Every structure is written in structure tokens, then in C-alpha cells.
Amino acid sequence: MNSKKLIARATVVIATFTLLSKILGFIREMALAYVFGATASTDAFLVAHTIPNIIFAILAGALTLVAVPVFSSYAARDRRDEAWQVF
């Protein structure tokens, strides 16, 4: 399998799991609203839950912006061993 197909396949897998994550998060929010309603406790939980998610999103975004192009540039030049060492 050439590197373009491999990258395209990996992109589809990541996009699929991201979409699944968003759907499951929406279901989680619906369940919280159904069980607990709109109370101060629910608001406190959501704030405490959101802060780590924002930090994770920033770190994951930075990793994606840096690691993926570097890795794919090494892989495109058939230097896979070096790509994995850099990663």
C-alpha cells in the first residue's frame, strides 16, 4: 500500500472516530440533562469536565499540527525508520 493511500485511510479512521466521539458526547449531555436537569451541581460538573477537555484539545491539536506533517514527509521519502524515531 503506497503512502498516499495509507495517509488517506488513517485520515478516514481518525475522522470516523472523531465523529463517533462527538455523537457519544452529545448522548452523554442528553443523559446528564435528563437525570440531573439544570442545577448548580450540573453546571459545576460541566465546568470541571470542560477544562480538561479544552487542555486535551489544545495538546492534541498541537500534536496533529506538528507530528503528522513531519511524519508524513519522512514517510513520503521512504524513510519510515527515521519517521518512527522522530515520532
C-alpha positions in Angstrom: 0.0 0.0 0.0 1.5 3.3 -1.0 1.9 6.2 1.4 -0.9 8.3 -0.1 -3.5 5.6 0.4 -2.1 4.9 3.9 -2.5 8.5 4.9 -6.0 8.7 3.4 -7.0 5.6 5.2 -5.6 6.9 8.5 -7.5 10.2 7.9 -10.8 8.4 7.4 -10.3 6.3 10.6 -9.5 9.4 12.6 -12.4 11.3 11.2 -14.8 8.4 11.9 -13.7 8.1 15.5 -13.9 11.9 16.0 -17.5 11.8 14.7 -18.3 8.9 16.9 -16.8 10.8 19.9 -18.9 13.8 19.2 -22.1 11.7 18.9 -21.3 9.9 22.2 -20.6 13.2 23.9 -24.0 14.5 22.8 -25.7 11.4 24.2 -23.8 12.0 27.4 -25.0 15.5 27.6 -28.6 14.4 27.0 -28.4 11.8 29.7 -27.0 14.4 32.2 -29.7 16.8 31.4 -32.4 14.1 31.7 -31.1 12.7 35.0 -29.9 15.9 36.8 -31.7 18.8 35.0 -30.3 22.3 35.0 -29.0 22.8 38.5 -25.9 24.4 40.0 -24.4 21.0 40.6 -24.8 20.1 36.9 -23.2 23.4 35.9 -20.2 22.8 38.3 -19.8 19.3 36.8 -19.8 20.6 33.3 -17.3 23.3 34.0 -15.0 20.8 35.8 -15.4 18.5 32.8 -14.8 21.1 30.2 -11.5 22.4 31.5 -9.5 19.2 31.0 -11.2 18.7 27.6 -10.0 22.1 26.4 -6.5 21.3 27.6 -6.6 18.0 25.8 -7.9 19.6 22.6 -5.1 22.1 22.6 -2.4 19.5 23.1 -4.0 17.1 20.6 -4.3 19.9 18.0 -0.7 20.9 18.5 0.5 17.3 18.2 -1.6 16.9 15.0 -0.2 20.2 13.5 3.4 19.2 14.2 3.7 15.5 14.2 1.6 14.5 11.2 3.3 16.7 8.6 6.8 15.8 9.9 5.9 12.1 9.9 4.3 12.1 6.5 7.2 14.0 5.0 9.6 11.3 6.2 7.3 8.6 5.1 6.9 10.1 1.6 10.7 9.9 1.1 10.7 6.2 2.1 12.5 6.9 5.4 10.0 5.1 7.6 12.5 4.1 10.2 13.6 7.7 10.7 9.9 8.8 10.7 9.2 6.4 13.7 12.3 7.6 15.5 11.2 11.3 15.1 7.7 10.4 16.2 
